[in-house]
Amino acid sequence: MGQCGSRLRSARMPHVGGAVFRKYKFPFENLPLENGAKGVAYAGALKPWSRSVHSGVSAKPEDARAPVVCSYNEWDPLEEVIVGRVEGACVPPFTVEVKATTYEKSWSFFMKNGGKPFPSEHMRKAVEEVEEFCNILKHEGVTVRRPDPVDWSEVHKTPWFESPGLYASMPRDILLVVGDEIIECPMAWRSRFFEYRAYRSLIKEYFREGANWTTAPKPTMADELYDQEYPMRSAEDRQKLATQGKFVTTEFEPCFDAADFMRAGRDIFAQRSQVTNYMGIEWMRRHLEPKGYNVHTISFEDGSPMHIDATFNIIGPGLVLSNPDRPCRQIDMFKKAGWTIVHPPTPEMPESHPMWMASRWLSMNVLMIDPKRVVCDSNEVATQKMFEKLGIQTIKVNLRYANSLGGGFHCWTCDVRRRGGLESYL
């Protein structure tokens, strides 16, 4: 069984005083000195005295250092997390894959502002919200890490396309942690092709400290990956196409966003969406199943599926928030396993609030600190009451302006380490 635990703190030298040293053994070793001489030298930190050492019985090795990266589900006690950045965000060009995943009322915004920074005053307020979110997480005892700042307005060019970037706001979209492994995911928007740059410093640090690091096959994002004639003139068209199982991404090559996967120990649930194709899900299945995981494909009555965590958010062992507007077609699988299915209340966000890349259902896009504490929107009173009825304490945070960039608390984060083991819940 896999196991995560708190990282060991640096050892403190004992207070210098007489009898206090009796409980320590001193690891001296014979070491070669200059000119071929030999001598005795101190070769390590003080260690507690062990009766087995003095009795001639081999001492049991000390516990190995707990992994720096380790997370199996969405609710075990959170110890370390990556929180995204607002700074440098750039409006994506209005390409076919952006059109297929955004709302009709926002299309004119993308057509007018593609390649430009988002409105400055809105972003200023978003920065303040995210910084306060980070401060609250720290107050709750969570270590907070941040991606590197990048100017995403810079245009990049590959043999197949050119595009400005988007942002490093949503680490949940690009990074998937499964056990002690970080998986860099091959996202489908061209504006996100180089988004990994903002996270490489962190990932290299984790790798050097023992984490496993996998980069899924990078897509070319050639024209063949997209249905360039995707017949969508309105949201109604998109609803019909999704019902027919037609998406803007083809099966030309694997692509998937990490946020289309939801973890529950040995069982990982994925959806085919506008940004995650079946080849991508199959790549993940072949990668994870030999390690003892089961990758399940589930689907929803959703006119524009993109990211599972505002549709089906698992918040505890056998406890899931299921969007009442997007029912899960495989819900009986969970009911037979004895899961509790909770339908969150209608979001209270005003329709007038600008939501360029997400829906108001970010009200259910929450972050579990542990099974009994949740970070949720301070404006969503009905959602808070729902959690209180479930016996879960709410940590209320305002992220409304940051929501406009396309994510809630779950999207804005990637949990690096949660304290718990690998179990099966299905």
Secondary structure as GFF3:
##gff-version 3
##sequence-region A 1 426
A	DSSP	three_ten_helix	19	23	.	.	.	ID=ss1
A	DSSP	beta_strand	24	25	.	.	.	ID=ss2
A	DSSP	beta_strand	28	32	.	.	.	ID=ss3
A	DSSP	three_ten_helix	34	36	.	.	.	ID=ss4
A	DSSP	beta_strand	38	42	.	.	.	ID=ss5
A	DSSP	beta_strand	47	48	.	.	.	ID=ss6
A	DSSP	alpha_helix	51	54	.	.	.	ID=ss7
A	DSSP	beta_strand	78	83	.	.	.	ID=ss8
A	DSSP	alpha_helix	96	99	.	.	.	ID=ss9
A	DSSP	three_ten_helix	104	106	.	.	.	ID=ss10
A	DSSP	alpha_helix	107	113	.	.	.	ID=ss11
A	DSSP	alpha_helix	120	139	.	.	.	ID=ss12
A	DSSP	beta_strand	143	145	.	.	.	ID=ss13
A	DSSP	beta_strand	156	157	.	.	.	ID=ss14
A	DSSP	beta_strand	162	163	.	.	.	ID=ss15
A	DSSP	alpha_helix	171	174	.	.	.	ID=ss16
A	DSSP	beta_strand	175	178	.	.	.	ID=ss17
A	DSSP	beta_strand	181	184	.	.	.	ID=ss18
A	DSSP	three_ten_helix	190	192	.	.	.	ID=ss19
A	DSSP	three_ten_helix	195	199	.	.	.	ID=ss20
A	DSSP	alpha_helix	200	208	.	.	.	ID=ss21
A	DSSP	beta_strand	212	215	.	.	.	ID=ss22
A	DSSP	three_ten_helix	223	225	.	.	.	ID=ss23
A	DSSP	alpha_helix	235	243	.	.	.	ID=ss24
A	DSSP	three_ten_helix	258	260	.	.	.	ID=ss25
A	DSSP	beta_strand	261	264	.	.	.	ID=ss26
A	DSSP	beta_strand	267	270	.	.	.	ID=ss27
A	DSSP	alpha_helix	278	288	.	.	.	ID=ss28
A	DSSP	three_ten_helix	289	291	.	.	.	ID=ss29
A	DSSP	beta_strand	294	297	.	.	.	ID=ss30
A	DSSP	three_ten_helix	308	310	.	.	.	ID=ss31
A	DSSP	beta_strand	312	316	.	.	.	ID=ss32
A	DSSP	beta_strand	319	322	.	.	.	ID=ss33
A	DSSP	alpha_helix	331	336	.	.	.	ID=ss34
A	DSSP	beta_strand	340	342	.	.	.	ID=ss35
A	DSSP	three_ten_helix	360	364	.	.	.	ID=ss36
A	DSSP	beta_strand	367	370	.	.	.	ID=ss37
A	DSSP	beta_strand	373	377	.	.	.	ID=ss38
A	DSSP	alpha_helix	381	389	.	.	.	ID=ss39
A	DSSP	beta_strand	393	397	.	.	.	ID=ss40
A	DSSP	alpha_helix	400	403	.	.	.	ID=ss41
A	DSSP	beta_strand	413	418	.	.	.	ID=ss42
###
